[in-house]
Amino acid sequence: MALPGGTQGLPLPKQPPMLIKDLPANTRPREKMLLQGAGALSNAELLALLIRSGMPGRNALQIGQELLEQFGGLSGLLHAGSQALCGIKGLGPAKRAELGAVIELAKRALAEELREKILFSSEKELSDYLRMQIGSRTYEVFAVLFLDSRQRLITWEELFRGSLTQASVYPREVVVRALALNASAVVLAHNHPSGCAEPSLADQTLTRALQAALNLVDVRVLDHYVVTANQTLSRAGLGML
């Protein structure tokens, strides 16, 4: 059957995606938030407000939805490092910077909230906190959670960076900080940028050295965790929770 204009068998042209400005006013993310409040918006709509504009073939709402799918929801996006956003089409440097700032603010807000409560009611809560803090770093970080006598978080400090061995993590400095903060116990944590949480021989040696040093000043090591973007493993075997 001949098509108008004499063409035969040619596919119909694809319809371009609807622009957000072409949506009904009460379904556009900005107008919807102003009318109904932020709680009425989906996660993708909230992200669309941050992204603001799309690109040929994809509007801001679609980019927001693709971000959620790629990172497995808001939690995955929160744990994603800034480098992970570089490969997202439609996110230029300015948009990545703004989105990264919002993610960092969310992380800090969660950290402040946790400081107000007894430390971590579950292993998952602790695991999520550690992954949020250092799981996506592209370099090794050694950090300590200093706790009071009721195991409430006094503070979280990143003490050492770089290649972590017994020679580069100084037990004396950990002891000095624990005494200065009047800590009764600590949880040790460091990340593996490779993504493999399996402990090395150096990790195990370091744990023993730190435990021995802190025992001398009556500060308990509750555990030592190896952290990646997707996993945390308890390696000290001291049974924290």
N, C-alpha and C positions, 0 to 999 in steps of 0.2 A: 504494500500500500504506500503510495507516494505521500510524502508530507508536504505541507504548503511550502512554496518556494523551491520545489524540485528536489529536496533532500530526501534521502532514503536511508533508514537504519541508523541515523545519527542519534546519539544519546541526547536527551534533553539537558540543557545547562543546569548545573547545581544551583539551588537557591542559596544566596549568601545568608550567613547566620543573622538572626535579628539583633540589632544593636540594642543596648540597654535603654537608650533614649526612646526607642520605638515601642518599648513595652508599655502596657497600661500604667498610668501614673502611680496607682496604689500598689503595684508589684515591683517597681524599681527600688533597689536596695536603699538608696538615700531617702527617698520620699516615704518608704515603708517604715524606716526607723524613726523618722520625725513624727509620723502619725501614730505608730504603735509601740515605739520603744525598741531598744536594741535586742531585747529578749524575744521579739517576734521574728527575728531574722535567722535564717539557717547559717551554718558555718560558712558555706560557700558564698552567701550574700555578704557576710561580714568581711570576708577576704576580698570580695569584689570592691567594697568601699575603700580598702587600702590600695588595691591595685589600680582602681579608678578607670583606666582605659585599656582596651584590648589591642589586638593586632589583626591584620587581615586574616579573616577566616575564624577568629576566636574572640569573643567578647570577654570582658573582665570576669563575668560570672562563670563562664566556661573555664577560664584559667584558674579561678579559685577552686572549682570542682576538681580539676585535674591535679592541683596541688594536694588536695585531700586524698585523692585516690593514690597518688604516687607515694605519699608518705604514710599512708595508712591511718588517716584521720588527724585531728588536732594534736593528739599526744605525739604522734610521729613527727609532725611538723615542728613541734616545740623542741624535740630532741635533735632535730636536724641541724647540722652546722651550716655556717654561711656559705661554705664551699658547695654544699648540696644544692643551693638555690641557683648556682651559676648556670646549670644546664637546663633551666626551665625557660622554654621559649615564651616570649612576651614579658619577661622580667628583665628590664635593663638595670644598669647600676643604681639609678635613683630609686626604683621600685624595690630592688633587693635591699638597699640600705634602709628604707622605711619599714619594710617587712621585718628585717633583722632587728631593728630597734624595738618594734612591738614585741617580738619574740623574747628579746632580752629583758624587757620590762616585765613580761609575764613570768619569766624565770625568777627575777628578783622578788616579785610579789609573792610567789610561792615560797621562796627561801625565807622571807620575812615572816610569813604565816607559820612556817614550821618552827621558827625560833620561839614562838609563843606557846608551844605545847610540849608535853612530855615526848621524848624522842621516839618517833616512828612506832606506830602501833602494830605494824606488820612488816615482814620481810620485803613485800612488794613495795611498800611505801619508801623504805630505805633504798631499794634498788632503783626505783624511779628517780629519787632525788640524786643519787650518784650519777646515773646516766644523763640526767638533765645538766648536771654541773660539768662533767668532764668526759662523758662518753663519746662525744663527737670531735674532740680536740685532735688536731693533726700532729701533735707532738706529745711526748709523755709528760704527765703531771703527777706529782705526789702530793696528796692532800690529807688533812686530818680534821675530823670532827671532834672538837673538844667538848666534853660533857661534865655537868656538875654531879653532885652526889646522888641526885634523883634521876640521872641519865637524861636531863634536859640539855638541849643544845646550847652551849655558850657561844660558840662561833665555829664557822667553817673557814679554814685557811689553806691556800695552796702554797706549800713551802718550798718545793723544788720543781724545776723543769729541766727537760733534756733527757739524756740517756740515764735511766735510773738504775743504779747499782748501790751496793753498800758503800762504795767510795764517794758517790755523789749525793747520797741522802745521809745527812749527818745526824745520828741519834742524839748528840748533845744539843743540837738546835731544837729538836722536837721536845726534849726534856725541858729546856729553858722556856719554851712557849707554854708548855703544860703548867709549869710552876707559876709563870707570870699570870696566867688566866685562872689559877687556882682550880684546875681541872682535876676531877677524881678518876676519869676514865677517858679513853680515846677510841675512835674507830679510824683505822687507817684505810686509805684507798689510793689506787693509782690506775691509770688507764693504759690500754694497749691499742695504739692507733692502727695496728695491723688488722684489728677486728677479731683476733683469736684470743679468747680469755684464758687459755691454758697457761698456768703459771710456769715461770722459768726457775731454774736452780737459783738464780740471783734473787728472784722474788722471795723464795723460801728462806734464803740466808738473811735477807734484809729483815723479814718478819721476826726471825729469832733475835737478831741484833737489837731491834727496836724494843721488843718485848723485854729483853734483859735490862736494857738501859732504863726503861720506864718503871720496871719493877723496883729498881733501887730507890726511887722517890715515891713509891706507893701509888703509882698511877696504873690502872689496869688497862691492858689492851683487849678490847672486847672482840675485835675481829680485824682482818685485813682483806679488803675486797679488790679484785681485779675487774676493771670496768671496760666495756666496749659500748658502741652505739646501741647494740641490741641485747646486751647481756651483762649481768654482774655475777661473779662467782666468789664465794667465801673461800679464802685460801688458808687462813690461819688455823682453822679447825678448833677455835676456842668457844664456839657456841654462843653467839651473841643473844639471839632471841629465843 
